Amino acid sequence: MGIPFVRMMATVGTLTCMLTMAGCARSSVAASISGAESISGAELFEACVPCHGAAGEGSTVVGAPAIAGLPAWYVSAQLERFQKGIRGQHADDIEGLKMQAMSRQLRSETETRAVARHVASLPHVTNTAAIGGGDAAAGRRAYLLCASCHGVTGNGFEAGNVPPLAGMDDWYVAAQIRKFKDGVRGRMPGDAFGPVMRAVAAPLSAKDVNQVAAYVHALSR
């Protein structure tokens, strides 16, 4: 049995499980607020809890990053990118495929913004570093490539739609850089920033990637 087939079946199985949980969560929410005009962000977030956790702390087991306290504008933008297929389309982007399916459970822009506001309201979480041997000091030098957009402090800026990086899970940052390097992210039509990220990630060695991730994780938000 070929690897692509195994990967496909694993993805289908995972998505089926995730969508079942999302459907159950949504049905439960709908039943509990029967007659209400809208569903709150906190209620919509119940479908995110199995992966991202009730506090938005994330989980390395399922490849879900900590999202608590991320700016609402950034969360909304990423959900919309998943919904439109700009992100999470590549067959090797297992986590992205799951997020694309989950994001499409949101039925309107109002719901997308509501859940984004709830995520932003959660107290920020900084998890323990997961990459062994990451050298934050060395990562500072490599991060200079990133600072021109994400800022010296790694806090990004809304006007340029540049996401904050400070304090993000090191394993997640490293994984996303590798996806840009390998063409798993940043190649879809309509992804204005993808080519930029791919160009920045291209010269980074495997060691550089881990060091940048360690440095970003050590930055305070």
N, C-alpha and C positions, 0 to 999 in steps of 0.2 A: 504494500500500500504506500503510495507516494506521500512525501511530506506535505505538498500543497493540499492534498485531500484531507490529511489528518488535521492540518491547520484550519481548513475550512470547516470541518465538522466540529472542532473544538470551539471555533468562533460562533457557529450556529447554536451550539448547545449553551454557550455562555449567554448569548443574546436572548435566547428563548427564556432562560432562567431570569435574566434581568427584566425583560419585558413583562413576564408573568408577575414579578414582584411589584413592578411599577403599576401594572394594571390593578393588582389587588390593593395597593396603597391608594390609588386614585379612586377606586370604587368605594373603599372604606371612608375616604375623605368626603366623597360625594354623598354617601349615605348619612354621614354625621352632620352635614350642613344642608340637608334637604330643604329646598325653598330659598336658600341664600342666593344672592345675585352673583357673587364671585367667591373664589377660593383664595384664601390668604397665602402669602409667601411661605409662612411657617407650615401651613398644611400641604402646600405643593412640595415643600422640601422633604416631606416624609418619604417620597419616592427616591430621594437621593441618599437617605440614611444608610441603606444596606452597604453602600460602598464608601461614601465620604464620612459616615458617622454622624451621630446626632449633634455633636459639637463642631462638625466640619473639620475634624482632625485628620481625616484621610486614613488610608490603609495601604501598606506596601504589599500585602497579600493579594489584593485585587488590582493593584496598580492605580489606586485613586489618591491623588495628592490632597494635602490639607488645603482647604479653600476658605476657612473661616476668616472673616475680616477683609477679604479681597474687595476692591472697589466695585460698586454695583455696575458702573459703566463697563468695566472689564468683563465681569461675569456675563452680563447681557450680550456683549459683543461676541464672546466665545460661544455662548449657546446659539446665537444666530448663525455663526459660522458653521457649527455642527448641523444645524437645521437646514442650511442651504447647501451642504455638501462641500463647502470650501475646506473644511477640516474633517478628518475621520473617514476619508474615502479609500485610502490605500489598504490593500489586503493584508499588509504586514502591520498595520496600525490597529492592533487588537483593542487597546484601550479606547482609541478614537472611534472605532466602529461601535463599541458599546455606548459611548457618549452620544454619538449621532442618533442611535436608536432611542436613547433615553430623552434626548432634547426634543425629539419630535412628539413626545407625550404632552408637551406644553402646547395648548391649543390656540394661543393668541400672543401677541406682543405684550399685552397687559399681564398675562401670566408669567411670561419670561422676565419681565421687569420686576414683578412681585417677588419671585423666588430669588432674583439677583439682589434685591434690597434686603431680603432676609439673610442671605449669605454674608452681605456686607455688615449686617448688624451683629453677627456672632463675634465674640472676643477672639482676637488673633491668636493663632496657635503656631508655635515653632517647635517642631519635633526634633528629637535627637538625631544627630548626623548618622546616616546609614551607610555612607561610602567609606570603607576602611582605607586609611592611608591618604585621604584627601588633604592636600597642603594648601590651606587658605592663603598663606603669605605668597606662595608661588602663583596662586590663582589670581591674585591682585594684578599682576603684570599682564596675564592673558585677558583679564576683564577689560583692559583698556580698549579693546576692540568693541566691547559692548556698551561702554560708558557713554559714547557719543549719542546713543539713542536712549538707553535705559537710565542714564544719569549716573553720576559718581556714587551716589548713595543707593542706587538700585531701586529707587521709588517710582520710576517711570513718570509719565505725565499724560493726562487725559486728552489735552489738546492735540497731541500727535498720535493718539491711540496706542501709546507705548506702555505695555504692562509693567507693573512693579515686579521686581525679582527678589528684593531683600527678604531674607528669612524663609524663602520657599524651600521645600524639601529638596535636599541635594540630589537624591536619586531621581527625582522627577525632572529637575533641571538638566541633569546629565542625559536622561532618556530623550528629552525633547531636542537637545542639541544633536544627539546621534540621529534622530529621525530627520532633522534638517540636512545633516551631512549625507545621509543615505537616500535622500529624495522621498522619504516616506511622508514628510510634511513639506509644505511650501511650494507645491507644483500645480495646484489646481487653478483653473481660470478664476479670476476675481480675487485672488490672494495677493493683494498689493505688497504686503510685507514679507511674504514667503521668499521671494528671490533675494531680498536683502539678508534675511536670516540664513539662507543657504550659503550665500557668499561669505558671510562672517564665520559660519561654522566650518566651511571647507578646509581652511588651513590648520584647524585645531587637531592635534594628535589625541589619541585616546587618553593619554596622561593629562593633556591640557584640559580636556573636557571635564575630567574629575576634579581638577584643581579649580577651575572656574566655578563648578557647582559647589565646591566646598567654600569658596570665597563668598559667593552669593548667599549661601545658607547662613554664613556668619554675620552678614550685614544686618543691622537692626532696622526695623521698620518704624 
